[in-house]
Amino acid sequence: MSFHVPNKYRVTAGRLASDPSFGNNGAFELKLNTPGRPRLFAIASDGAGWEHVSVSTPFRCPTWEEMCWIKDQFWGPEDCVVQFHPPRSEYVNVHQFCLHLWRPTTGEIVTPPALLVG
C-alpha cells in the first residue's frame, strides 16, 4: 500500500487549512478511539523524495501506541517507515512534543532480521 492521507481528519479551516486537492499534503487532527487519549495533530507531506508525517500533542510526546496508530492511518500495515535520530549537530526542534515518521519514495528501507528487533 502506498502513502495516503486520512481525509476525514483533514483540517479544512484556519491557518493550516487544506482540501483533497492538496493530495498527500496538509494538516490533520486525529483522535484515537481510546478514552483519555489526547487528540493528535499531524502534518503530512510527500515532496523532495520523502513521505513524511510529523505528529504532536499539546503537552507531551506521542506514545509508541499513538505513533503506530498514526503510521497505519497514513501507510499500510506492511509498509515500513522510520523515525530518525540524526547527529546532534543536525537536530531541529521546532515543537517540543513532536515526533516524525519518514519513508523514502524510491528504494526500500533496510531492516534488521525480525529476531534482532523483538
N, C-alpha and C positions, 0 to 999 in steps of 0.2 A: 504494500500500500504506500502511497506517496503522501507528502506533506499536504495537509488540508486544514482549513480553519473552521471552528465551530460557529458558524454564522449566527446561531441562536443566541450566543453570548456577546456578539459584536457590540461595541459602544457606537451608538448612532447619533448621539447628541453631544454638544460641548466641544471643548478644545481638541480632543483626540478622536472626534467622530470620523467614521468611515462607513462605507457601504460595500456590498459584494463586488462592485466594480473595481475595488482596490485589490481584488484577488486575495492572496495569502498575506496581505499586509494590513495591519490595523491593531487597534486596542480591543481587549476583551475582558469582561468582568464575569467570572465563573464562580459557582457555588457547588461544593461537594454535597452529596446527599447524606451528610453525617452531622448530627446535632453538635453544636458547639464549635464547628469549624468556621474560620473566617472566610469571607469572600476572597478569592484570589484574583489578582489583576495581572493580565498578560499582554505583552506587546509582541506581535509576530511580524517576521519579515522573511523574504526569500531572495535577497539580492547578493551580489558580489561573490557568488559561488557557494553560499551557505543558506540553509534553512535555520531560522533562529527564533526562539521564544524566550523572552525574559518573563520571570514570574515573581510576584511580590505580594506581601500583605502589608498592612499599615504599621504593624507593631512587632513583627518577628519574621525570621526567615521561614520560607516554606519547609515543611517536613518532607522526608523521603516519600511517605504515602501520598502527599499532595503533589509532589513532583512526578511520581509515577502516574497519577490520575491525569495531570496536565499533559504528560507525554502522550497518553492514549487519546486525548482529545484532539491533538494536532498531528499525530502519526499513528500508524497501525501498531497492534500489539507485537508484531515480529520485527518492526523497524528498530534499528539500533541508533540511538542518539547519545551524546556525551555532554558532560559538564567538564570544562577545562579548569585546570589550576596552572595558570601561566607563571612565568618567572615573576617574582615580586616586583621587579623593575617595570613590568608591563601591567601591573594592577590598575584597574579603573573602577572607582566606586562612586557611582552617581546616586545610588539608592542603597541605604544601609541594609535593607531587608529584601534584597533582590538576588535571585539565582537565575542561571541561564542554561538552556538546552540548545545544542547545536548538532547539525548534520550536514556534511558536505553534499553538494548537488552532483558531484562527479566522484566516482570511485567508491570503495567501501571502507567502513571503519574496521580496522583490525582489532579483534578482541582476543583476550587470553582464553585458553581452554576453560570450559564451564567448571571443571574440577577445581581450578585455581580461584575462581570468582566466589563460589559459595561458601 
